[in-house]
Amino acid sequence: MLHLYNSMGKRLQIFHPVNREVVNVFTCGPSVYQRAHIGNFRTFTFEDVLVKYLEYSGYKVKRGMNLTDIEDKAVLEAEKRHTTVKHLTEENIKSFLNEMSLLKIKKPDYLPRASRSVSEAVKIIANLVAHGAAYWHRGDVYFDPLKFKGFGKIYGLDMSRWPKTKRRFSKDTYSGMRWNRGDFILWHGRKERERDYWKTSIGEGRPAWNIQDASMVNRYFHETLSIYCGGIDNLIRHHDYTRAILESVRPYAMARYWLHCQHLFVRGQKMSKSRGNIYYTDTLLTDGYSPEEIRFFLISNHYRKKINFTEKNMHRAKENLLELRSLTHGIAARATGEPPGHSQAGAHLKHAFVRHMDNDLRVGEALDAVQSLLSVIKPEALRSAEAADILSILKEMDKVLNVLF
């Protein structure tokens, strides 16, 4: 049985979907004020493996992923580049979708943009204000976390340390992995000379980043999500904000399982422009790595473990994949078109793969186990039907991994 580590409660749990007919999953997408780097794609490839393993396990999955194309950072970046937010974000969305395809990430069923979900955000804000969970202040709207019972539960926030005096945080996002202990913004009222705004029933302005995921989930999913996930940075503020907003306007839980993917570091440091250590997929392609090798590197460590990008680690991943592919091709050469027949080796491969994947998606351990079993198989000693069985099992696994064929 599949076990997943639920950030809500901080423990491994057996996966029981909310709806066995369709497993609804929502994953935090990119903020497209800038191009996605390989650290971002570490999270997106993890989410892709999650969805594909659910499908491998027999579930039908519906997945949504948001595109944050209007926020403070996008406005500032567009001003810096002397362009429009729309031009800036369209360019980055196009690049993102191309790189998703390059890394064999399955396109989500829903890819809503924040700029096209403003009316949904406005409805939620009006509802929150009407019920006293949010309020107007100097033309903006803020959410009061103290009005939501259980605020901070995903992170495990100690609410006894919440300040008694009123404090407001007016930016969409704040740097650093820290909590802002106060009220957070939902709506930016239009400021003088501001170009990026909407005329709505609550006035002119734009939705803050904090309301955007809730508005897009509410638009497409009308029951508790089975899984909601994103990068580990979303565990600070963002996901507890989204949960508080949505559960304040809907009479059921937002999600049953909350999953978070750890950071990718570069030579032991976080990626940043100031350090000059940001890597993109085309950086690695130029260095001679294939898309499959990049994907293999990104998925072959457990998603809850930090990974460190170095030239040595990337080269090691390339060598490991080459060895795995060589073993796979040896089996394929022996499978001469006969229908697959049952093989003990094939059964052992499938058992090993499922055992490790069912244990919180331990892809690296699953790959190691598969490679170890393949290394002791002598293709020339197999009947072609046995080889065809092993090959068929490997191809099914690769619908999840997307690195072997």
matplotlib code that plots the C-alpha trace (Angstrom):
import matplotlib.pyplot as plt

x = [0.0, 1.2, 2.4, 3.0, 4.6, 1.9, 3.2, -0.1, 0.8, 4.4, 4.0, 3.8, 0.2, -1.4, -2.8, -6.6, -7.9, -10.9, -12.5, -11.5, -13.0, -10.8, -7.8, -7.7, -4.2, -3.2, 0.5, 2.0, 3.2, 5.8, 5.9, 6.5, 8.1, 11.3, 12.4, 12.2, 15.6, 16.6, 15.8, 12.2, 12.2, 13.3, 9.8, 8.0, 9.6, 8.8, 5.1, 5.2, 6.5, 3.8, 1.0, 2.4, 2.9, -0.7, -1.7, 0.7, -1.1, -4.4, -5.8, -7.3, -5.8, -7.0, -4.2, -4.3, -1.2, -1.3, 0.7, 1.4, 1.5, 0.5, 2.2, 4.5, 7.6, 6.2, 5.2, 8.7, 10.5, 8.4, 9.2, 12.9, 12.9, 10.7, 8.1, 4.6, 3.8, 1.9, 4.8, 7.2, 5.1, 4.0, 7.6, 8.4, 5.2, 6.2, 9.6, 8.2, 5.9, 8.7, 10.9, 8.1, 7.9, 11.7, 11.8, 8.8, 6.6, 3.0, 1.0, -1.6, -5.3, -5.8, -3.1, -5.0, -3.4, -3.8, -4.6, -7.6, -8.9, -9.5, -13.3, -13.0, -10.6, -12.9, -15.9, -13.8, -12.6, -16.1, -17.2, -14.4, -15.1, -18.8, -18.0, -15.4, -12.3, -10.9, -11.2, -10.4, -7.6, -6.5, -7.8, -6.3, -7.9, -6.2, -6.9, -6.8, -5.4, -6.8, -10.3, -9.4, -9.3, -6.3, -4.3, -0.7, -1.5, 0.3, 3.6, 3.0, 3.0, 3.1, 0.2, 0.9, 3.7, 1.3, 1.5, -1.3, -0.9, -2.2, 0.4, -0.1, 2.1, 1.4, 3.8, 2.9, 5.9, 8.8, 12.3, 13.6, 12.1, 10.4, 6.8, 5.1, 3.1, 0.3, -2.4, -1.6, -2.8, -5.5, -6.2, -4.0, -6.2, -5.1, -2.4, -1.7, -0.1, -0.4, -0.9, -1.7, -5.2, -8.8, -12.1, -14.2, -17.2, -14.9, -13.1, -10.0, -6.9, -5.4, -5.4, -2.5, -0.5, -1.9, -5.5, -4.5, -4.1, -7.3, -9.2, -7.9, -8.5, -12.0, -12.6, -11.8, -12.2, -15.4, -14.4, -11.5, -8.3, -6.6, -3.2, -1.8, 1.9, 4.8, 8.3, 9.4, 9.4, 5.6, 5.5, 6.3, 3.3, 1.9, 0.1, -1.3, -2.5, -4.2, -5.8, -7.1, -8.7, -10.3, -11.6, -13.1, -15.4, -16.0, -17.5, -14.9, -11.1, -9.0, -6.7, -6.2, -2.4, 0.1, 3.5, 6.6, 9.7, 13.1, 15.5, 18.2, 21.5, 24.4, 27.8, 26.2, 24.6, 21.1, 20.8, 20.8, 21.6, 24.0, 26.1, 25.9, 25.1, 21.7, 21.5, 18.8, 18.1, 19.8, 22.9, 23.1, 22.2, 25.1, 27.3, 26.4, 23.7, 20.6, 17.1, 16.7, 20.0, 18.8, 15.5, 17.3, 19.4, 16.4, 14.2, 16.8, 17.0, 14.2, 12.0, 12.2, 16.0, 18.0, 20.1, 23.4, 24.2, 27.8, 29.5, 30.7, 27.2, 25.7, 28.3, 27.7, 24.0, 24.8, 27.0, 24.3, 21.7, 24.0, 24.6, 20.9, 20.0, 22.8, 21.3, 17.8, 18.9, 20.5, 17.1, 15.4, 17.8, 16.8, 13.1, 12.5, 8.9, 7.3, 4.4, 5.6, 5.6, 5.7, 9.2, 10.4, 12.9, 10.2, 8.1, 11.1, 11.7, 8.1, 8.0, 11.2, 10.0, 6.6, 8.0, 10.3, 7.8, 5.1, 7.4, 6.9, 8.1, 11.7, 12.7, 16.5, 16.1, 13.7, 16.2, 19.1, 17.0, 16.1, 19.7, 20.9, 18.4, 19.1, 22.9, 22.6, 20.4, 22.2, 20.2, 21.6, 20.2, 16.7, 14.0, 12.7, 9.3, 11.0, 12.9, 9.7, 8.1, 11.0, 11.0, 7.2, 7.6, 10.5, 8.4, 5.5, 7.9, 9.3, 5.9, 6.6, 10.4, 10.6, 14.4, 15.0, 13.5]
y = [0.0, 3.5, 5.5, 9.2, 11.6, 14.1, 17.5, 17.9, 15.8, 15.2, 11.4, 8.7, 7.7, 5.1, 6.8, 6.7, 9.1, 11.3, 10.0, 6.6, 7.4, 10.4, 11.4, 15.2, 16.7, 20.4, 21.4, 24.8, 26.1, 28.7, 32.4, 33.4, 36.8, 35.0, 31.8, 28.5, 27.0, 23.4, 23.9, 24.7, 21.7, 19.5, 20.1, 19.8, 16.5, 15.2, 16.1, 14.5, 11.2, 11.4, 11.8, 9.1, 6.6, 7.1, 6.3, 3.3, 2.1, 2.2, 5.5, 8.1, 11.5, 15.0, 17.6, 21.3, 23.6, 27.4, 29.9, 33.0, 35.7, 38.8, 39.7, 42.3, 40.7, 40.5, 44.2, 45.2, 43.0, 44.4, 48.0, 47.1, 45.6, 48.5, 46.0, 45.0, 42.3, 40.4, 40.4, 39.3, 36.5, 35.2, 34.7, 32.8, 30.7, 29.6, 28.7, 26.8, 24.7, 23.9, 22.8, 20.7, 18.8, 18.5, 16.9, 14.7, 16.2, 15.5, 18.6, 19.1, 18.9, 22.4, 25.2, 28.3, 31.7, 34.1, 36.9, 34.9, 34.0, 37.5, 37.2, 34.1, 35.8, 38.8, 36.5, 34.8, 38.2, 39.6, 36.4, 36.7, 40.4, 39.7, 37.0, 39.1, 36.9, 39.8, 43.5, 46.7, 49.0, 52.0, 50.6, 47.1, 43.9, 41.8, 38.4, 38.0, 34.6, 34.7, 34.4, 30.9, 28.1, 25.9, 28.4, 27.2, 23.6, 22.4, 24.0, 23.3, 26.9, 27.9, 30.3, 31.2, 33.4, 35.4, 39.1, 40.8, 44.1, 44.4, 44.0, 43.9, 42.5, 44.2, 42.5, 39.5, 37.6, 38.1, 36.8, 34.2, 31.1, 33.0, 33.6, 37.0, 37.0, 39.3, 39.9, 39.1, 40.9, 39.6, 42.5, 45.4, 48.4, 50.4, 52.9, 56.1, 55.6, 51.8, 50.1, 46.5, 46.4, 45.1, 46.9, 44.7, 44.7, 45.5, 48.2, 48.7, 46.7, 43.2, 40.0, 39.4, 36.3, 34.9, 34.6, 33.2, 29.5, 29.4, 31.1, 28.6, 25.5, 26.8, 27.3, 23.7, 21.4, 21.2, 18.6, 18.0, 17.5, 14.2, 15.8, 19.4, 19.8, 22.1, 23.1, 23.2, 27.0, 26.8, 25.3, 28.7, 31.0, 30.1, 26.8, 27.7, 31.0, 29.2, 26.6, 29.3, 31.2, 28.3, 26.6, 29.9, 29.9, 26.2, 23.7, 21.0, 20.4, 21.8, 18.7, 15.3, 15.0, 17.9, 17.0, 19.2, 18.8, 19.8, 22.3, 21.7, 23.4, 24.2, 23.2, 23.5, 26.9, 28.1, 29.3, 33.1, 35.7, 37.4, 34.2, 33.6, 30.0, 29.7, 26.7, 26.3, 23.2, 24.7, 25.3, 21.5, 20.7, 22.9, 21.0, 17.8, 16.3, 14.9, 15.7, 12.2, 12.6, 15.9, 14.3, 11.3, 13.5, 15.5, 12.5, 9.9, 11.3, 11.2, 14.2, 15.1, 15.1, 18.1, 17.4, 19.1, 19.9, 19.6, 18.6, 15.4, 14.5, 15.3, 13.2, 10.3, 10.4, 10.3, 7.2, 5.5, 6.1, 4.8, 1.6, 1.2, 1.8, -0.7, -3.4, -2.6, -2.7, -6.1, -7.4, -5.7, -7.3, -10.8, -10.0, -10.9, -10.0, -13.0, -12.4, -11.9, -15.0, -15.1, -14.8, -14.9, -12.2, -9.9, -10.5, -9.7, -6.5, -5.3, -6.2, -4.3, -1.2, -1.1, -1.8, 1.2, 3.5, 2.6, 3.8, 7.5, 7.5, 6.4, 6.7, 6.4, 3.2, 1.8, 2.5, 0.9, -2.2, -2.5, -2.0, -4.6, -7.2, -6.5, -6.8, -10.4, -11.4, -13.0, -12.0, -14.9, -17.4, -16.0, -17.4, -14.6, -14.8, -14.2, -11.3, -9.9, -10.1, -8.3, -5.7, -5.1, -4.6, -2.2, -0.2, 0.1, 1.4, 3.9, 5.4, 6.8, 7.4, 8.4, 7.9, 4.4, 4.3]
z = [0.0, -0.8, 2.2, 1.9, 4.4, 5.3, 6.4, 8.2, 11.2, 10.2, 9.7, 7.2, 6.4, 4.2, 1.1, 1.1, -1.6, -0.9, -4.1, -5.5, -8.9, -9.5, -7.3, -7.3, -7.0, -7.0, -7.2, -6.8, -10.1, -11.0, -10.4, -14.0, -13.3, -14.1, -15.8, -13.9, -13.0, -12.2, -8.5, -9.5, -11.8, -8.9, -7.4, -10.7, -11.6, -8.1, -8.6, -12.0, -10.6, -7.9, -10.4, -12.7, -9.9, -8.8, -12.3, -12.3, -9.1, -10.9, -10.0, -12.4, -11.6, -12.2, -11.6, -11.4, -11.4, -11.1, -13.1, -11.0, -13.7, -11.6, -8.3, -6.9, -8.3, -11.8, -11.6, -10.4, -12.9, -15.8, -14.8, -14.5, -18.1, -19.5, -20.7, -19.7, -17.2, -19.9, -22.3, -19.5, -18.2, -21.6, -22.5, -19.3, -19.5, -23.1, -21.9, -18.9, -21.0, -23.4, -20.6, -19.1, -22.4, -22.6, -19.1, -20.0, -17.3, -18.1, -18.7, -15.9, -16.7, -15.5, -15.9, -14.7, -14.6, -11.8, -14.2, -15.5, -12.1, -10.7, -10.6, -8.5, -6.1, -5.8, -4.8, -2.1, -0.8, -0.6, 1.2, 3.7, 4.4, 4.9, 7.5, 9.3, 8.5, 6.3, 6.4, 4.5, 5.5, 3.5, 0.3, 0.7, 2.1, 4.8, 6.3, 10.1, 10.9, 14.5, 12.9, 11.6, 14.2, 13.6, 11.7, 11.2, 11.6, 8.4, 9.5, 13.2, 14.2, 17.9, 18.0, 21.6, 20.3, 18.1, 18.9, 20.8, 18.8, 15.3, 12.6, 8.8, 6.1, 2.8, 0.3, -1.7, -0.5, 1.8, 1.5, 3.9, 5.6, 8.4, 9.6, 9.4, 12.7, 11.7, 9.1, 5.5, 2.3, 0.0, -2.3, -3.5, -4.1, -7.1, -6.4, -8.3, -11.7, -11.3, -14.7, -13.7, -12.2, -12.7, -12.4, -10.1, -7.8, -4.9, -6.7, -8.8, -7.9, -8.2, -6.2, -3.8, -4.3, -1.0, -2.5, -5.9, -5.3, -3.3, -6.2, -8.7, -6.6, -5.9, -9.6, -10.6, -7.6, -5.6, -2.9, -0.6, -2.6, -2.1, -2.3, -2.3, -2.8, -3.6, -2.6, 1.0, 1.0, 0.6, 4.1, 5.5, 5.3, 1.9, 2.3, 5.7, 4.2, 1.4, 3.6, 6.0, 3.1, 1.4, 4.5, 5.7, 2.7, 2.2, 4.7, 4.2, 4.4, 1.6, 1.3, 3.0, 2.3, 2.1, 0.5, 0.3, -1.8, -0.4, -2.0, -4.6, -3.7, -5.9, -4.4, -1.0, -1.5, -2.4, -6.0, -6.3, -8.9, -6.5, -6.3, -10.0, -9.4, -11.1, -13.5, -16.2, -18.3, -21.4, -19.2, -18.7, -22.3, -23.4, -21.0, -22.9, -20.7, -22.2, -21.0, -19.6, -17.6, -16.2, -15.2, -13.7, -11.6, -10.3, -9.4, -8.2, -4.7, -2.2, -2.5, 1.2, 1.1, 0.0, -3.1, -4.0, -7.6, -8.5, -11.7, -9.9, -8.8, -12.2, -13.9, -11.4, -12.3, -16.0, -15.5, -13.4, -16.0, -18.8, -16.8, -16.2, -19.8, -20.9, -18.8, -20.1, -23.7, -23.1, -22.1, -25.0, -27.5, -26.2, -26.5, -30.1, -30.5, -28.8, -26.4, -22.8, -20.7, -16.9, -15.5, -11.9, -12.6, -13.9, -10.8, -8.6, -10.5, -10.1, -6.4, -5.7, -7.6, -5.9, -2.5, -2.6, -4.4, -2.0, 0.8, 0.2, -3.4, -2.7, -6.4, -5.8, -3.8, -6.4, -9.1, -7.1, -6.5, -10.2, -11.3, -8.8, -10.0, -13.7, -13.1, -12.2, -15.1, -18.0, -21.1, -23.2, -20.7, -21.0, -23.2, -25.5, -23.8, -20.4, -21.8, -23.3, -19.8, -18.1, -20.9, -20.5, -16.8, -17.3, -19.8, -17.3, -14.7, -17.2, -17.6, -14.1, -14.5, -18.2, -18.3, -19.7, -23.2]

ax = plt.figure().add_subplot(projection="3d")
ax.plot(x, y, z, "-o")
ax.set_aspect("equal")
plt.show()
